[in-house]
Amino acid sequence: MTGNRNPLIDGLLKLHITLCLIFIFAPIAGSFVFSLNSDRFPSLPLGSFSTEWYRLIWEDPLVWAGFFNTLLVGACVAAIATLLGFGGAYTDFRYKFFGKTAYLALALLPPTIPVVIMGLAMLAFLSRISLSGNVVSVIIAHGVMCSPFAMAIIRLRLSQMDPDLEAAAWNLGGNEWVTMRHVIIPFTKPAIYAALFITMAVSFDEFAVAWFVSGLNETLPVKVLGFLQGQVSPRINAIGSLAFVSSISFIVIAQLLMRNPESKPS
């Protein structure tokens, strides 16, 4: 009831949210500003407007190599994680079996593990099977980390579906694969697309695990660490700004797809 709301509490809550947003986005805004500053060091007062740092990263083959690796890993991880997430979400939605609670706990466990421990574990495992130090190792590691995100998004969509709809399709003559194609997948399509972009965004930004397993095939976040070692490079602000725009674009697209009203089976 709006009549019982306390204006003071409402004002404090709005102030709290505003301060949290400032705390989160002020460093990002500062990175954008300094990426367009002609001065080498981020300090006030600002120098003149310049796109020099963007030109330098455009002409740097190491940055392009890192960006290509990041894009390749992100695309592969998005496809693999979404496929695994869909399978896990559908298993949770459709079947009841002994140990289902443990299954869900294990399926959703990777994001809760500290990234340093995850990176060390992945390095030890991939080294044992001679896969450490290449792009495939990063794809495997990121796929493990991103699958739970895809599973959660698709499971949320499946929870909005009437469980009897699938049984009705079976009664009308459709087998499991036909029902999957014409009922389940069309219903979950917005969530599948959203999972693709969310998992790509997570992979695009992930640094710690990629640093452990990538070897010489560094992704863009790992390249940034290389720029930080030895000297402060203004190119970091430019790279960070572009990486933030890319990641936030993936997330915005995912949010728009999740709001897509398309949900009717064909």
Phi, psi and chi 1 to 4 in degrees:
 res  aa     phi    psi   chi1   chi2   chi3   chi4
   1 MET       -  124.0  -66.2 -177.0  -63.7      -
   2 THR   -70.4  -23.0   57.7      -      -      -
   3 GLY   -66.7  -23.4      -      -      -      -
   4 ASN   -96.0    5.1  -65.6  -29.2      -      -
   5 ARG   -76.4  138.9  -64.0  178.2   63.7  175.5
   6 ASN   -91.2  119.5 -170.6  -41.7      -      -
   7 PRO   -59.7  -34.2  -22.2   32.6      -      -
   8 LEU   -65.6  -44.1  176.8   60.5      -      -
   9 ILE   -64.9  -42.6  -65.0  177.5      -      -
  10 ASP   -59.9  -42.4  -73.8  -11.2      -      -
  11 GLY   -65.0  -40.7      -      -      -      -
  12 LEU   -66.3  -38.6  -69.7  174.4      -      -
  13 LEU   -64.3  -42.4  -71.5  173.9      -      -
  14 LYS   -64.9  -39.2  -68.8  177.4 -179.0  178.0
  15 LEU   -64.2  -41.0  177.1   62.5      -      -
  16 HIS   -61.5  -45.7  172.8   72.7      -      -
  17 ILE   -63.6  -41.9  -66.3  172.9      -      -
  18 THR   -61.7  -44.6  -58.4      -      -      -
  19 LEU   -64.6  -38.5  -68.3  175.6      -      -
  20 CYS   -63.3  -42.8  -71.8      -      -      -
  21 LEU   -65.2  -40.3  -68.7  175.4      -      -
  22 ILE   -63.6  -42.9  -68.1  174.1      -      -
  23 PHE   -61.5  -37.0  178.8   78.6      -      -
  24 ILE   -78.2  -44.5  -66.5  171.3      -      -
  25 PHE   -95.8  -12.8  -71.6  104.5      -      -
  26 ALA   -61.1  -45.9      -      -      -      -
  27 PRO   -61.9  -35.3  -21.5   34.0      -      -
  28 ILE   -68.1  -43.2  -61.3  172.3      -      -
  29 ALA   -62.6  -39.5      -      -      -      -
  30 GLY   -62.7  -38.0      -      -      -      -
  31 SER   -63.5  -40.3 -180.0      -      -      -
  32 PHE   -61.7  -46.0  -87.8  104.6      -      -
  33 VAL   -62.7  -48.4  171.7      -      -      -
  34 PHE   -71.6  -21.5  -71.2  121.7      -      -
  35 SER   -70.3  -18.2   70.8      -      -      -
  36 LEU  -108.0   15.9  -63.5  170.1      -      -
  37 ASN  -101.3  136.4 -178.2   31.2      -      -
  38 SER   -73.1  -21.8   60.7      -      -      -
  39 ASP   -69.3  147.0  -68.2  -16.8      -      -
  40 ARG   -71.5  -38.4  179.5  174.2 -179.8   81.0
  41 PHE  -104.6  139.9  -62.4   99.8      -      -
  42 PRO   -72.9   97.5   25.6  -32.0      -      -
  43 SER  -146.8  163.4   59.3      -      -      -
  44 LEU  -108.5  145.9  -63.1  174.6      -      -
  45 PRO   -72.0  157.4   28.2  -35.3      -      -
  46 LEU   -72.4  153.0  -63.3  172.7      -      -
  47 GLY   -82.6 -155.2      -      -      -      -
  48 SER   -82.6  162.6   59.4      -      -      -
  49 PHE   -68.0  134.4  175.1   84.8      -      -
  50 SER  -155.8  144.4  173.2      -      -      -
  51 THR  -108.8   22.7   58.0      -      -      -
  52 GLU   -59.7  -41.3  175.5   69.1   10.6      -
  53 TRP   -68.8  -33.0  -47.3  122.8      -      -
  54 TYR   -69.5  -36.0  -72.0   94.1      -      -
  55 ARG   -65.2  -38.8 -175.7 -174.1   66.4   80.5
  56 LEU   -66.5  -41.5  -71.4  176.8      -      -
  57 ILE   -72.0  -28.9   64.3  173.5      -      -
  58 TRP   -64.3  -33.8  178.8  -93.0      -      -
  59 GLU   -94.0    0.2  -63.1  174.4   -7.8      -
  60 ASP   -91.7  114.1 -168.9  -22.6      -      -
  61 PRO   -65.6  -27.4   21.4  -31.9      -      -
  62 LEU   -66.9  -38.7  -66.1  177.7      -      -
  63 VAL   -65.7  -42.2  173.6      -      -      -
  64 TRP   -64.5  -38.0  -81.8  105.3      -      -
  65 ALA   -64.5  -43.1      -      -      -      -
  66 GLY   -64.7  -39.8      -      -      -      -
  67 PHE   -66.0  -41.0  177.3   75.5      -      -
  68 PHE   -63.6  -43.9  175.7   77.2      -      -
  69 ASN   -61.1  -42.1  -74.2  -22.8      -      -
  70 THR   -63.3  -43.7  -58.6      -      -      -
  71 LEU   -66.0  -43.2 -161.8   60.1      -      -
  72 LEU   -63.0  -47.7  174.8   63.4      -      -
  73 VAL   -62.2  -44.7  169.1      -      -      -
  74 GLY   -60.8  -43.1      -      -      -      -
  75 ALA   -66.0  -44.2      -      -      -      -
  76 CYS   -66.5  -42.7  -65.8      -      -      -
  77 VAL   -63.9  -41.1  168.0      -      -      -
  78 ALA   -59.5  -44.6      -      -      -      -
  79 ALA   -66.6  -47.0      -      -      -      -
  80 ILE   -68.2  -46.4  -66.0  170.6      -      -
  81 ALA   -65.2  -38.0      -      -      -      -
  82 THR   -68.4  -39.6  -58.7      -      -      -
  83 LEU   -62.9  -47.0 -179.6   62.4      -      -
  84 LEU   -66.0  -40.2  -65.9  175.4      -      -
  85 GLY   -64.7  -38.4      -      -      -      -
  86 PHE   -63.9  -44.8  178.4   85.0      -      -
  87 GLY   -61.4  -43.2      -      -      -      -
  88 GLY   -66.3  -41.1      -      -      -      -
  89 ALA   -66.7  -41.6      -      -      -      -
  90 TYR   -68.2  -37.9 -178.3   74.5      -      -
  91 THR   -60.6  -43.4  -59.9      -      -      -
  92 ASP   -64.8  -38.4  175.4   37.0      -      -
  93 PHE   -72.5  -41.2  168.5   74.9      -      -
  94 ARG   -93.1  -36.1  172.8   48.9   55.1 -165.2
  95 TYR  -111.1  149.1  -59.4  105.5      -      -
  96 LYS  -118.8  126.2  -67.4 -179.0  174.4   61.8
  97 PHE  -152.1  162.8   51.6   88.3      -      -
  98 PHE   -67.6  134.1  176.1   76.5      -      -
  99 GLY    84.3   16.2      -      -      -      -
 100 LYS   -63.8  -36.2 -174.9  175.3 -179.5  179.1
 101 THR   -62.4  -43.6  -57.6      -      -      -
 102 ALA   -65.6  -38.0      -      -      -      -
 103 TYR   -59.9  -46.7  159.4   77.4      -      -
 104 LEU   -65.8  -39.5  -68.2  175.4      -      -
 105 ALA   -62.5  -43.3      -      -      -      -
 106 LEU   -70.2  -37.8  -69.6  173.4      -      -
 107 ALA   -65.4  -33.8      -      -      -      -
 108 LEU   -99.0    8.6  -60.5  173.7      -      -
 109 LEU   -73.1  -41.2 -178.9   62.9      -      -
 110 PRO   -50.3  -43.5  -31.0   37.4      -      -
 111 PRO   -65.4  -17.3  -22.4   34.7      -      -
 112 THR   -87.7   -9.9   66.7      -      -      -
 113 ILE   -83.8  132.7  -60.2  174.6      -      -
 114 PRO   -53.5  137.6  -26.0   34.2      -      -
 115 VAL   -64.5  -30.1  -71.5      -      -      -
 116 VAL   -65.8  -43.8  174.0      -      -      -
 117 ILE   -65.1  -42.1  -63.8  176.3      -      -
 118 MET   -61.6  -43.0  174.7   68.0   78.1      -
 119 GLY   -63.1  -44.0      -      -      -      -
 120 LEU   -64.1  -42.0  -73.7  170.8      -      -
 121 ALA   -64.0  -43.4      -      -      -      -
 122 MET   -64.2  -40.9  -76.3  -68.4  175.1      -
 123 LEU   -61.6  -45.0  177.3   60.7      -      -
 124 ALA   -63.5  -43.6      -      -      -      -
 125 PHE   -68.6  -47.1  171.7   72.9      -      -
 126 LEU   -69.6  -30.9  -67.1  170.6      -      -
 127 SER   -66.3  -36.4  -62.7      -      -      -
 128 ARG   -65.8  -31.3 -173.7  173.0  -67.5  -87.2
 129 ILE  -103.5   15.6   59.7  175.2      -      -
 130 SER    61.1   40.6  -58.3      -      -      -
 131 LEU  -119.1    0.0  -80.0  178.7      -      -
 132 SER   -74.7  146.2  179.6      -      -      -
 133 GLY    91.5   18.0      -      -      -      -
 134 ASN  -140.1  177.1   53.8   49.2      -      -
 135 VAL   -64.5  -35.1  174.1      -      -      -
 136 VAL   -60.2  -37.2  175.4      -      -      -
 137 SER   -64.7  -37.8   63.1      -      -      -
 138 VAL   -67.6  -40.0 -175.5      -      -      -
 139 ILE   -62.6  -43.8  -67.4  173.4      -      -
 140 ILE   -63.1  -47.6  -66.1  172.8      -      -
 141 ALA   -63.3  -45.2      -      -      -      -
 142 HIS   -69.3  -32.5  -77.9 -170.7      -      -
 143 GLY   -62.0  -40.6      -      -      -      -
 144 VAL   -63.1  -40.7  171.9      -      -      -
 145 MET   -72.9  -33.5  -64.8 -177.4   64.1      -
 146 CYS   -91.6  -21.5  -66.0      -      -      -
 147 SER   -56.2  -41.7  -64.5      -      -      -
 148 PRO   -61.0  -32.4  -25.3   35.1      -      -
 149 PHE   -65.3  -44.8  -66.7   99.0      -      -
 150 ALA   -63.9  -40.7      -      -      -      -
 151 MET   -61.8  -42.9  178.1  178.0  174.0      -
 152 ALA   -65.1  -41.7      -      -      -      -
 153 ILE   -66.4  -45.8  -67.2  170.7      -      -
 154 ILE   -70.9  -36.1  -63.2  172.0      -      -
 155 ARG   -65.2  -35.8 -177.4   62.8 -176.9   86.7
 156 LEU   -61.6  -40.1  178.6   63.7      -      -
 157 ARG   -68.4  -42.6  179.4   65.0  172.0  172.6
 158 LEU   -65.0  -28.9  -75.6  171.5      -      -
 159 SER   -65.4  -18.8   66.4      -      -      -
 160 GLN   -88.5   -0.6  -58.0  169.8    1.8      -
 161 MET   -96.2  139.7  178.1  178.7  173.0      -
 162 ASP   -69.3  119.2 -174.0  -10.0      -      -
 163 PRO   -59.7  -25.3  -21.2   32.3      -      -
 164 ASP   -75.3  -13.5  -65.3  -28.3      -      -
 165 LEU   -64.6  -39.4 -169.2   60.2      -      -
 166 GLU   -68.1  -42.4 -163.8  173.5   13.8      -
 167 ALA   -63.1  -36.5      -      -      -      -
 168 ALA   -63.4  -39.4      -      -      -      -
 169 ALA   -64.5  -37.6      -      -      -      -
 170 TRP   -65.0  -41.2  -65.9  -21.3      -      -
 171 ASN   -66.4  -24.8  -68.4  -27.1      -      -
 172 LEU   -87.0    5.2  -68.8  173.7      -      -
 173 GLY   108.1   -3.4      -      -      -      -
 174 GLY   -82.1  135.1      -      -      -      -
 175 ASN   -83.0 -175.0   58.4   31.0      -      -
 176 GLU   -62.0  -41.0  -72.9   83.0   -5.5      -
 177 TRP   -71.9  -39.1  -68.6  109.1      -      -
 178 VAL   -64.6  -42.1  171.0      -      -      -
 179 THR   -64.4  -39.5  -57.1      -      -      -
 180 MET   -61.3  -42.9  177.3   68.7   70.0      -
 181 ARG   -71.6  -40.0  177.6 -177.0  175.1 -175.4
 182 HIS  -101.8  -10.9  -67.3  -75.9      -      -
 183 VAL  -120.9  -59.2  177.5      -      -      -
 184 ILE   -68.8  -52.4  -57.5  -61.8      -      -
 185 ILE   -64.9  -45.0  -69.0  179.7      -      -
 186 PRO   -60.0  -36.8  -26.6   36.3      -      -
 187 PHE   -67.6  -38.8 -171.9   88.6      -      -
 188 THR   -93.0    3.5   56.5      -      -      -
 189 LYS   -55.2  -45.6 -168.8  179.8  -66.2 -176.8
 190 PRO   -58.9  -39.4  -23.4   34.1      -      -
 191 ALA   -70.2  -34.9      -      -      -      -
 192 ILE   -63.9  -46.2  -68.9  173.2      -      -
 193 TYR   -63.2  -41.7  -70.6  150.1      -      -
 194 ALA   -62.7  -40.6      -      -      -      -
 195 ALA   -63.2  -37.2      -      -      -      -
 196 LEU   -59.0  -46.1  -75.0  169.6      -      -
 197 PHE   -75.2  -36.7  -74.9  102.1      -      -
 198 ILE   -65.1  -46.4  -73.3  -69.5      -      -
 199 THR   -66.6  -33.5   51.4      -      -      -
 200 MET   -66.1  -40.4 -177.4  176.1  -72.7      -
 201 ALA   -64.1  -41.3      -      -      -      -
 202 VAL   -64.0  -44.7  173.2      -      -      -
 203 SER   -64.8  -38.1  173.8      -      -      -
 204 PHE   -61.7  -35.5 -161.9   90.4      -      -
 205 ASP   -94.4  -15.8  -73.8  -23.2      -      -
 206 GLU   -68.9  132.6 -157.0  -72.8  -40.1      -
 207 PHE  -117.7  -49.5  154.4   74.2      -      -
 208 ALA   -61.6  -51.6      -      -      -      -
 209 VAL   -65.5  -40.4  174.4      -      -      -
 210 ALA   -62.1  -35.1      -      -      -      -
 211 TRP   -65.2  -36.1 -177.1   77.4      -      -
 212 PHE   -71.5  -39.6  -83.7  103.3      -      -
 213 VAL  -109.1   -7.7  -56.3      -      -      -
 214 SER   -78.6  -26.3   61.3      -      -      -
 215 GLY    65.0 -128.7      -      -      -      -
 216 LEU   -83.3  -12.3  -62.7  176.7      -      -
 217 ASN   -89.9   68.8  -61.1  -80.4      -      -
 218 GLU   -76.9  141.2  -62.6  172.9  -24.6      -
 219 THR   -84.1  172.7   58.7      -      -      -
 220 LEU   -60.8  -44.8 -163.2   57.1      -      -
 221 PRO   -58.4  -35.7  -25.6   35.8      -      -
 222 VAL   -70.3  -34.5  179.9      -      -      -
 223 LYS   -61.3  -38.2  -68.6  -74.0 -174.4 -173.5
 224 VAL   -59.9  -40.1  171.1      -      -      -
 225 LEU   -59.8  -38.7  176.4   65.1      -      -
 226 GLY   -62.7  -37.1      -      -      -      -
 227 PHE   -67.7  -31.2  -70.4  136.3      -      -
 228 LEU   -73.6  -25.3  -76.7  171.0      -      -
 229 GLN   -80.8  124.4  -67.5  174.8  -21.4      -
 230 GLY   101.3  -50.7      -      -      -      -
 231 GLN  -156.4  159.0   61.8  178.7  -11.8      -
 232 VAL   -83.5  121.6  176.6      -      -      -
 233 SER  -110.2  127.3  173.9      -      -      -
 234 PRO   -63.2  -15.8  -16.8   29.4      -      -
 235 ARG   -64.9  -21.6  -68.5  176.2  -65.5  173.6
 236 ILE   -60.5  -41.1  -64.7  172.1      -      -
 237 ASN   -63.2  -40.0  -69.2  -39.9      -      -
 238 ALA   -67.7  -45.1      -      -      -      -
 239 ILE   -63.3  -44.0  -64.6  172.9      -      -
 240 GLY   -61.2  -38.7      -      -      -      -
 241 SER   -65.3  -44.0  -60.6      -      -      -
 242 LEU   -66.6  -39.1  -66.4  175.9      -      -
 243 ALA   -65.3  -40.0      -      -      -      -
 244 PHE   -64.3  -43.8  173.8   77.3      -      -
 245 VAL   -61.6  -41.5  169.8      -      -      -
 246 SER   -63.7  -47.5  -59.1      -      -      -
 247 SER   -65.2  -44.7  -61.2      -      -      -
 248 ILE   -67.9  -29.2 -156.8   68.1      -      -
 249 SER   -65.5  -43.3  -62.2      -      -      -
 250 PHE   -59.5  -43.1  -67.9  143.9      -      -
 251 ILE   -68.1  -41.2  -65.5  172.7      -      -
 252 VAL   -63.2  -43.4  168.6      -      -      -
 253 ILE   -61.3  -42.0  -67.4  171.9      -      -
 254 ALA   -62.1  -42.2      -      -      -      -
 255 GLN   -64.2  -40.0  -71.2  -68.2  -31.0      -
 256 LEU   -65.3  -38.4  -67.1  175.3      -      -
 257 LEU   -68.4  -35.3  -70.7  170.0      -      -
 258 MET   -66.6  -25.8  -73.9  -64.1  -72.4      -
 259 ARG   -87.7   -2.2  -66.8 -171.8  177.5 -169.8
 260 ASN   -60.4  123.4 -168.4  -24.8      -      -
 261 PRO   -74.3   -4.3   27.9  -34.0      -      -
 262 GLU   -65.9  111.4  178.2 -170.5   -7.8      -
 263 SER  -146.2    0.1   61.7      -      -      -
 264 LYS   -84.1  132.6  -65.3 -179.0  179.2  179.2
 265 PRO   -65.2  149.1  -16.2   28.4      -      -
 266 SER   -83.8      -   58.4      -      -      -
